[in-house]
Every structure is written in C-alpha cells, then in structure tokens.
Amino acid sequence: MNHAFVTGGTGFLGANLIEQLIADGWRVTAMHRRGSNTQLPRQLGAELVEASLTDIDSLHAAVPDNIDAVFHLAANTNMWRGGNAQQWRDNVEGSANIAKVARETFARQAFNRNKTAGRLIVTSSISAYGYHRESISEESPQLADDPRHHYLYTKKRAEQAVRAEIERGLDAVFLNPCAIVGKYDTGNWAQTFFMIQKDQLPGVPPGRGSFCHAGAVARAHINAFHQGRRGENYILAGTDASFLEFFGRIAALLGKPVPGRTTPAFAIRTLAVFSDLWSRVSGREPVITPEKAALITRRVVASSAKAERELGYASGMELDAMLRECRDWLIQQELLQAPAAAVEERA
C-alpha cells in the first residue's frame, strides 16, 4: 500500500485529492494547523497530524517513516499587503521546509530500507508565471517579479526554494493549476455563489481566465507521482471564459438574474487604490485590494497540452458541469439554499 503525506488536507483541493488517493488504495496522512477544521479529511479516511510549515521541527515530527509521496498543497492565498509577511513565511519558507524534510526523509528511507526514493508533488499556481498577453505555456517565462503582486511573487519563489532541494537530490514535480472549481469548496469560488444568492454581488469584473475541475486537478497530482518528469512544470488549465460568462452561469444555476455587463477595469482599480489607502488608517483588509483588482481585470488563460500528453490530464469538463458540482455540494451541506430550478433538476 502506498503512503502519502498531504499538506493542505483541510482545503477543498486537498479533500478532492484525499478522496481519490483513498479510493486508489493509498494510506493518507494529512497535516493540519492548530485550530483548523479537520472534519472533512477525517470523514474521507485520512489520518491527521498537527504541524506547521514554518516550524521545521514540527514537520520532522509529523512526516511519517516509510512514505512514498509528499503532496504539498498548502498555500497562503492572501491578496492584501497587510498579510504579506506571513504569506512569505507560509509560501516561500514553508515550501523550503517541506522540501528539505521530504528530501531528508526519502534519503533516509532509501538508505535504511532499500526502498525506492519517494517524490514530492508541489501544487504551485499559474500565478507563478505572472501576467502575460498571450496564452501561457510551460515555455513561457515566469514573470512574477513585482513584489506588489505578492501572492504571484511568492509562488514563483516557492518553486525556486523547492528547486534548490532538487539540486541536492530531491525528486519533485510542479503542477500549476488555473482557477479551480468543484465540490468541497467553501471559501474560493463558492463565495461567488453566496454573494449572488444574497444579491450582494457588487459588479462583474472584465477579466478572463481558465477554469479547471477540482477532481481532474486532483487526479493529475496522482498521475504526476507515477508519470511526471523530475523538475518539470505541468500547467492545468481547462475551459476559458470571461468573468461575465462565469458569473452569469452561476446566476443561472441559482435562478437569479444574469448580469449583462461588466464594471470598467479603471473603476475597479481606482476603488482598490482608495480602499487600500483607507486600510492604512483602519488597519483592516478592504474588500477590494490592488492585487485583487489586477487579478480580476486581466486575461489569464493557459494551455494544458503538456499535462494532457504526459499526465493524461482531463481538461475537457464543461464549465456548467464544474459549477453545478460545486452548487450541488453546497446545497447538500446546507450552506446554500436550493433554488426551485435545482430542485426540479434532481426530481
């Protein structure tokens, strides 16, 4: 039986990965921070262990002996300058720590038990490539070098930290998902469902993105363990859509009026600047920050041809199917009210 150690197991991609690993017959140890809600990974069958990415001693204690894979999914997705210091510790220092512990663990296992060395699968992000005018591929330069876009900045440097351990002998593969949609989500795109159902959506941004299915992304992680090439990046894209299309489909699934136009980019960016200035006085994170404004008003689309070819990545799920899966799970968990149309669909 293969044994996996998973960081970020309490997140929604982590839940999709744990579910598939256990269905494939893996034993799974899922790491969580103190105070995290561990109900979902526990229900899915994972063994739980408390540790912190920023405390390397706790990682040494948490990572079990005789493991085959470390799936590093945990990340700090903050997009406000007030959280930048912690984000650097979590994303960059934390990735360096888990990569070092994985390398040392795999080397010790290979020496003591004649066991084949394990592999680290790193969940990076399309954000590590920064902003491009054209569709992004693995050959595109990673342009995330502006610290004002701190999340993007740290994702590139997290990859660099892991590559330093690859040079010391670690076997690692990088996955770069785009916008992930699917079940078990309560804090990402699920927030859009909540806002639209409560008629609280302030507007629709003019950006565009690639949307990928959480289940397919999780499967690509497992396939990367078996089939990925050491040190390689694999972009996981999917269905390209504008935010107007994306929000419109959510509205339709909730039986709400479909928005017909976007808010101009300059208006969103101007609001973000003034909100950020006020946050310097109030000390509170604003609803819209300059980083968020940049993300939702730009075009971020990519090609997953390499992942499809080498990992068997399934990029073809339609956007409606991804969104319906997310909606139906939220309704099942009684986090979202079922619209009449949804009740009729299931009847």
N, C-alpha and C positions, 0 to 999 in steps of 0.2 A: 504494500500500500504506500503510495506517495504521500509525503507530508509537506504541507505548505504553511508558511508563516505569512500573515497578511497584515499590513499596516493600513489604517483607514477602513477597517472592517465594519465600523458603525455607520459609514456613509452609504449612499444609495448605490454607487457603483460597486463598493465593497460587498454589499448584500447580494447583488447580482452575481458577482464572482464567487462568493462563498457558496451560494446555491448551486452553481454549476460544478464547482470543484467537488462538492459532496455528492452530487448526482453521478459524477465520474468515478466515485470511489476513493477520493482523497481524504486524508485526515487534515483538518484545518485548525490551526491555532491563530486566533485573531487578537491583535493588540488593540487596546483602547486606553484613552487617557482617563485620569481620575475624574469622576463625575459624569462621564459620557453615558448616554442611554444605550445599554447593551442588549436590550430585549430582542431586537431583530436578529443579530448574529447568533444569539443563544437559541432562538427558535429554529433557525436554519440548521443548527447542529454543530456550530463552531465551539471549540474550547477557547476560553477567554483568559487573557493575561494583561495586567496593567503595566504600562511603561510610558516613557516619554521620548520622542525623537531627539529632544535637546539634552537628554541625560543619557550619555553613552553607557554608563554603568547599569542603568535600568534596562537598556537594550541587551547588554551582555547577559543579564539575568533572565530576560524574557524569551530570547530566541532559543528554542529547544535544540537539543542534540539530535543528530540524525534526521535533518530536514533535506528536502530535495529542491525546494524553491522558496524564495522570498519574493512576495508580490508587494511592492511599495506603492500603495495608492494614496496614502495620506498626504494632504497638502493644505496650506492656508491660502484661501482664495480672496482674502481681503483686498478691497479696492479703495482704501482711504489712507492718506498719508499718516493718520494717527495710529494705524496698526502696522506701519512698515517695519519697525524694529523687530517686533515679534514675528512678522512674516519672514524676515531674513533668517531668524533663528530656526523657524519651523521648516522652511523650504530648502534653504541652502545648507545651513549647519546640520539640520536634521537628515537631509539626504546624504551628506558626507558621513554622518554617524552610522546610518543603517547600512550604507555601502561598505564601510570599514568592518562592521560587525559581521555582515554577510560574508565578506572575503575571508575573514579570520575563521569563521565557523566552518565554511566549506573546506578550507585548507586543513583544518584540524580533523574534520571527518575523513577526508581523503587519506591523511597520514595514519590515523588510528584504526580505521576500519576498512581500508582498501575500497572505500565507497567512491563512486564517481562524483566529482565535484558538482555542487549544485549551481543554480543560476538565479540571478536577481532580475526580476521583471519590473521596470520602472514606468509608472504612469506619469509621463510628462504632460505636455499640452501643446496644441497648435500655437499657443501663445508664445512658446519659446522661439518661434520664427519671427515674431514681431508682426508689423503691418506691411503688407505687400499690395501692389496694384493688381497683380496677376494672381492666378490660382497657385497655391503653394504646393510644392512637392518636396521630397526629401533632399533634392539637389538645390533647393532654394537656400540662400544664405540666412542664417539666424540673425535677425536684425534687432532683437530685443535688448538694446544697449542704452536706452534712455531711462534712468532711474525714476523719472517722473511717472512712468508707466511701471510701477514697482512690481506688480504681480508678474508681468511679462519678463521683466528684468531678472526676477528671482528664478523663474522657471528655466531660463537659459543657463543661469549659473548653478542651479541644482544639477542639471545634466553635466556641466563641466566638473562638478565635485565628484560625481559618480565616475566620470571618465578618468579621473586621477587614480581611482581604485582599480579600474580596468587595466591601467598601465602597470599596476602592481600584481596583476594576475586574476582579478575578478572577471567572471563571465556574466555580462549584463546585456540586456536588450531594452531599448526605449520605445514606448508607444506614445503617440501624440494624438489623442482624440480631439475632435472638434466639439461642438455643443451636444452634450449627451442628454437623451430623452428616454424615459421609460419608467417602469414600476419601481417602487421603493423610494421615490423622490418626494421629499417634503420641503426641501429648502432651496432648490435650484429653480428650474422652470416651473415647478409646482406653484411657486409664488405667483406666477402669472395667472394660473387658474384661479387662485384665491382672489386676486385683485379684480379680475374680470367678473367673477361671480358676484362680488360685492359692489360692482360698479365703481371701483376705485382706480381704474387704470387712468393715469394722468395724460397719456398720449401714446402714440406709436412712433418709435424711432425709425429713421430712414435707412438703417444698416441692412446688411445681408450676411448670411452665414451658412455653414454646412452643419446639418443636424444628423447625428448618428444614434442608433438604437443601443440602449444600455446593455441588452442581452448580447448583441453582436460584439460590442466592445469587450465585454467580459470573456466571451469565447475567444476573441483574438488574443487576450492575455494568456489563456491556457495554451493556445496554439503557438504563441511566441516561446513558451517554455520548451515545447517539443521541436519546433521548426525554425525559430528565429535565428538570425546570424549574430554572433557576438559583436557588440558595439554598434549595431545598426539601429537606425530610427525607422519606425513604421507609422505613417500618418493614417489615422482612422477618420475618414470623412463620411459622407452619406448623401442625404438629399439637400440640395442647395435651395434656399428660399429667402425671400425678403422678410423682415420682421412684420411688415404689413400682412403678408401671407400667413406667417406663423401665428401671429396674434388673432388674425381673422379665423383661422381654423379652430383655435381654442374657443373663441367666442361661439362659433357654430356648434361645437361639441357641447357647450353649456347652454345652448338655446338663448344666447344673448345677441344683441345687435352686432353685426360685423362692422368693424371700423373701416372707413372708406378712404382715409388719407393719413399721411404721416405728419409729424411735427418737424419743422425745418431743423436741420442739424445746427445751424448757428444759434437758434433759440435754446436748444438743449445744452449746448456748450456754454452759452452765456449764463444760463441758470446755474450750471455747475460751478462756474467761476465765482459767482456771488454766494452760492451755498458754501463753497469752500472757505471764502473769506469770513463768513459768519461763523463757521465751525471753529475758526481760530479764536473767536471770542467765547463761544459757548462751550467748546471742548467736546461737542457731541458730533458723531458722524452724520453727515447730511444724507438725505435720500438719494440725491444725485451728486456724484463726485466727478472731477475732471477725468479720472481714469475710466469710470463707468460711461461717461459721455463719449469718450473716444471709442470705446468698445462697441457701443450700440449705434454709432453713427458712421461706422466704416464697413467696408466689404471684406469679410474674412472667409474665403472659400478655399478649398484644398482638394487635392487628388489623393485617393487611397489605392491607386493602381498597384503599387508595390506590395501593400499589405494583402490585397486581394490575390495577387500572384503567389506570394511566398507564404502567407499565413492562412489562406483560404478565408479571408475576412469577408463577411456578408454585408455589403454596403447598400443593398437594394431595397430595404424596407421603406415603404412609403411613409411620408410624414404623418398622414392621418392615422396610420396604424400605431406609430410610436405614441402619438398624443392620446389616442384612445386607451392604450395600455396604461399610461400614466393616470388619466382621468378615472378609469375603472378601478384602479388600485386605491386611489384616494377616496373614492366613494365607498369601496369595501371597508376601508379603515375608518369610515365615518368622519373623515377630515374635509369632505366636500359633499355638498348636497346634490343628490341625483336630479338632474332636470327631467322633465316629462319625456323628452325625446330619448334620453338614455334609458329610461325605464322601458319604453316601447322597443328599443333595440334589443334588450335582453329577453323580452317576452316571447 
